Amino acid sequence: MHVPQAAGLFLLARSAQAGPGLAGRAGFWTAAVAVAVFVPAELVALVSADATGVIFAIASPLSGLGLLVAGAATVRRGGRPGIGRFAPLITGLYVFVVLMPSLALLGPVAAVLAIGGWGLCFALLGAATRHRLPAPARPGTESE
């Protein structure tokens, strides 16, 4: 599951969705790298659950932070109608509002449901960004 998520975030970091500024691109890149770390972490889980817990404890909030930064840049950029404009922000907020509290405070059933909900957030993000946005004008390059 994490390979397509990371690939999608890497593509978003290079797309017009990230906007012309550094914040959107840095946010998507941060989230992409953090989600990519989940791939080897799943393999480590086969050997050591403790090591995996540490990896996920670092990568999960890092991915949420990256998506919050990218989401704020996406909202400021505009250009996408409806909920699609807020999809990266919603996906980042989900990490801190639902995912991490569920993993830390609730039982394993709630944790699995919260992880599934995060997958749905990524589905929303993918659906919202399936159409290309026009490249934003870079400052100082507008034609008159």
N, C-alpha and C positions, 0 to 999 in steps of 0.2 A: 504494500500500500504506500510506503513512504517514497519509493522510487518515482512514481508518477507525480506525487506531490512536490518533491524536490525539483524534478524536471520542470514542472509548471511554474514554480516560483523562480527558477533560474531564467526561464523565458520571460516571465513578467518583469524581472529586473532589467532585461534588455529591451523591453517594449515601451510603447508610448504610454501604457497604463501607469508606469512609474512616474511619468511627468518629466519635465525638463530639469528639475533640480536634483540636488544630491540626496535629499531626505528620502524621496520615494525609492530611488535606486538602492541606496544603502539599506533601507528597510527590507526591500524584497531580497537583496543579496544576503542579509543577515538571517532572515527567515529561511532562505533556501539552504544555506550552509547548515543551520541548526537542524532542519528536517532531514538533510542528507546524512547527518550524524546518526539519525535513528536507524539507518540501514545496517551499519555494522553493529550497532547496539543490539539489534534483534538477534544477530548471530552470537554475540557475547552472552545473551540471555540463555542460550543453550548450555553454557558452561558455568556462568556465575550470575545469579540473580542480583547479588549485592552490587557488583560492578555496573550492571545494567541500570539499577536504581539510581546510581550516582550520575551516570550519563544522561538519563532521562530527566533527572532533577536539574541539570544544567541546561540541556538542550530545549526542554519544553518552554521555560520562561523566556529563553533567548529567541525562540521562534515567535512566541507571542509578542515580545517587544518589537521585533522586526516588523511583524504584521501591523502592529499599532502605528508605528512610524510610517510605514508604507500606506496604511489606510488613511491616516491624516493627510498625507500628500495627495492621495487619490481623491479624497473629498474636496480638498482645496482646488485641485485641478479641474474637477467637474468633467464635462464632456460625455459622461455616461448617464443615461436617464435611469430613474427608478432605483431599486435596491442594489443594483449592480455597482453603483457608485460607492456604496457602503460595505460591499462584500469583504474587502481586505480588513477593514476596521472591525467588522463583526467577527471575523475569523480570529483576529488577534485578541479581542475582548473575551471571546469564548474561553481562551486558555486560562485567563485569570479569574473569570467569574464562575465558570462551570468546571472545566477540566481539572485544574490543580486542586481546588477544594474537594472535588469528588475523589481524587486519587489520595489525598491526604487524610480526609475525615470520614469518608463513607466506606462501605464494604466493597468487596470485589465485584459484585453485580453492578453497583452504581458506577464503579470505575470503568467497567466494560461499556456500559451505556454511554458514559461521558466520552469515551474514546470514539465510539460510534457516532456520537453527535458531532465531534470534531471532524470526522470524515464527511459528514453532511455539510459542514461549513465549507470544507474544501470543494465539495461538489457545487455548492452555491457560488464559490469563487470561480470555479472553472466555467460554470454556465454563464456567469456574468461577464466573463472576459472572452467568450468564444468569438466575438466579432471584433475585428480590428478597429482601433481608434486611429484617427489621423495623427500623425506625428505633431507634437506641439511645436510652435514657433520658438526658436531659441532667442533669448534676449539679444538685441542688436542685429538680428538677421531679417526682421520684417521688411518686406518691400513696400514702397510707398506708391 
